[in-house]
Amino acid sequence: MPQPRQMHLGVFVLGTGNHIAGWRWPGAAQSFEDLSVVQEIARIAERGKFDLIFLGDNLSTDPGMHPSFAARFEPITMLAALAATTTHVGLGATASTTYNEPYTVARQFASLDHLSGGRAAWNAVTSSGEKAALNYGREHPRHDARYEIAEEFVDVVRGLWDCWDDGAVVRDHATGRYIDPAKVKPLDHEGRFFRVKGPLPTSRCPQGQPIVLQAGSSEPGLNLAARTADVVFTVVQDLGEAQAGYQALKSRMARFGRHPDEIAVLPGVMPVLGSTTAEAREKLNRLQGFVNPGNALVMLSSRLGQDVSHYPLDALVPEDLPLPDTSHGFAGAMLAKAWRERMTWRDLFNLAGAARGHWVVAGTPEEVADTLQQWFESRACDGFNILPAWFPGAFEEFVDQVVPLLQRRGLYRRDYRGNMLRDHLGLPRPRSRLF
Ligand SMILES: Cc1cc2nc3c(=O)[nH]c(=O)nc-3n(C[C@H](O)[C@H](O)[C@H](O)COP(=O)(O)O)c2cc1C
């Protein structure tokens, strides 16, 4: 019997909380450089039967920004540590296609997939911030060029993952043959940006291939996602906008011979819970009261790809502000909301301070569950990337108060049905295309 459609849930892990001032909440974790903090978050995610935990990354830092952007572990290293203390939850991390070699990235995520027994996911990002270039001694390519590189990069990574066929490691004691060489091939890739021979020194992954995540919303970003992604994170502020974006991405997949169910679309949402609606709003106001104007402005300028500190805070956000060369997704969603709701710079700065441009929903557990259900059932998404304002408390509240409601309504799994991330996402294990 076909299973009823159910949500997928991810959690965006930032040790000090997704809210820019979440660490100031009483009892909140104080650091993103503390393994016990992320281990606790991963335990809560498994208690909530989450599909995956997600660790973002940037290749430069600014002490004036979000505390968990300013001081953090390198995410793949951190996931390797978490692989040892978790059993089911998917482990997703960002690695840039602009400032890496595909051979390195393919190898890292293949290793993580083996280490975790099939739970690795790679968030392929083009790195929007040009400050990364200063740390790699290179020029920062323009937006379009970054995506041209990314298209080839993802193909090379996937090609490298296909160099080993299943059953290549035979360990035949009688003949003394350890590996069947007929089941290991080079990639022999010669492209515009990369020349990679292969194979990797890593046998075929437990998942066949690790999961590929993506989060770009520009035209080339959507093409890359429609062609290659398994999970897509989106930035949305409005139900209609989310439905249109969802439909646009799913229909674009046909161009690449893919079925719409092969991608799970997960918008980011920060739930703020209270025992009454008023209490939830009060909590959000209290959090917003902790925001320091300096770092919220740095965050807003980064999201909009330009310094906006010279605008008077009470002036309306002008309607002719161009989309930046950095991230179309964040700037597009935030500016559309600002224009729709005639927001001032102060309002937009509050939005950036809360969830860095993501959607915030404050209410009782029932109200939040109702909203998530409405978005899911009206095909605005296939689930959510949850952004707890602080850790671990706000995440525990979601897992203990909202997840049971979703389970009771049949919208969410009561238990894992397999051990691998592909099992949670309902995606089949791919065969190697080289054999
Ligand atoms: C949930 C989410 C997580 C993201 N994580 C990262 C990240 O860790 N590192 C990064 O450089 N960009 C990250 N991004 C940015 C995008 O992946 C993308 O590179 C950027 O938005 C530019 O693409 P676009 O112009 O196509 O939107 C994230 C975006 C979203 C929505």
The ligand as an SDF file (V2000), in Angstrom:
LIG
                    3D

 31 33  0  0  0  0  0  0  0  0999 V2000
   18.9440   27.2850    4.3790 C   0  0  0  0  0  0  0  0  0  0  0  0
   20.0730   27.8710    3.6090 C   0  0  0  0  0  0  0  0  0  0  0  0
   21.3680   27.5350    3.9590 C   0  0  0  0  0  0  0  0  0  0  0  0
   22.4500   28.0650    3.2700 C   0  0  0  0  0  0  0  0  0  0  0  0
   23.7030   27.7330    3.6730 N   0  0  0  0  0  0  0  0  0  0  0  0
   24.7610   28.3130    3.0940 C   0  0  0  0  0  0  0  0  0  0  0  0
   26.0590   28.0600    3.5660 C   0  0  0  0  0  0  0  0  0  0  0  0
   26.2490   27.3080    4.5140 O   0  0  0  0  0  0  0  0  0  0  0  0
   27.0980   28.6790    2.9670 N   0  0  0  0  0  0  0  0  0  0  0  0
   26.9290   29.5260    1.9010 C   0  0  0  0  0  0  0  0  0  0  0  0
   27.9260   30.0430    1.3930 O   0  0  0  0  0  0  0  0  0  0  0  0
   25.6970   29.7770    1.4190 N   0  0  0  0  0  0  0  0  0  0  0  0
   24.6190   29.1990    1.9930 C   0  0  0  0  0  0  0  0  0  0  0  0
   23.3680   29.4900    1.5430 N   0  0  0  0  0  0  0  0  0  0  0  0
   23.2550   30.3410    0.3590 C   0  0  0  0  0  0  0  0  0  0  0  0
   22.8890   29.5810   -0.9020 C   0  0  0  0  0  0  0  0  0  0  0  0
   23.2610   28.2540   -0.8960 O   0  0  0  0  0  0  0  0  0  0  0  0
   23.3420   30.1910   -2.2250 C   0  0  0  0  0  0  0  0  0  0  0  0
   24.6850   29.9400   -2.4610 O   0  0  0  0  0  0  0  0  0  0  0  0
   23.1610   31.6560   -2.2530 C   0  0  0  0  0  0  0  0  0  0  0  0
   21.8550   31.9430   -1.8460 O   0  0  0  0  0  0  0  0  0  0  0  0
   23.4040   32.2210   -3.6610 C   0  0  0  0  0  0  0  0  0  0  0  0
   22.5770   31.5980   -4.5550 O   0  0  0  0  0  0  0  0  0  0  0  0
   21.3570   32.2900   -5.3120 P   0  0  0  0  0  0  0  0  0  0  0  0
   21.8010   33.6120   -5.8070 O   0  0  0  0  0  0  0  0  0  0  0  0
   21.1180   31.2870   -6.3980 O   0  0  0  0  0  0  0  0  0  0  0  0
   20.2000   32.3840   -4.3440 O   0  0  0  0  0  0  0  0  0  0  0  0
   22.2510   28.9570    2.1970 C   0  0  0  0  0  0  0  0  0  0  0  0
   20.9530   29.2850    1.8330 C   0  0  0  0  0  0  0  0  0  0  0  0
   19.8680   28.7710    2.5330 C   0  0  0  0  0  0  0  0  0  0  0  0
   18.4990   29.1310    2.1100 C   0  0  0  0  0  0  0  0  0  0  0  0
  1  2  1  0
  2  3  1  0
  2 30  2  0
  3  4  2  0
  4  5  1  0
  4 28  1  0
  5  6  2  0
  6  7  1  0
  6 13  1  0
  7  8  2  0
  7  9  1  0
  9 10  1  0
 10 11  2  0
 10 12  1  0
 12 13  2  0
 13 14  1  0
 14 15  1  0
 14 28  1  0
 15 16  1  0
 16 17  1  0
 16 18  1  0
 18 19  1  0
 18 20  1  0
 20 21  1  0
 20 22  1  0
 22 23  1  0
 23 24  1  0
 24 25  2  0
 24 26  1  0
 24 27  1  0
 28 29  2  0
 29 30  1  0
 30 31  1  0
M  END
$$$$
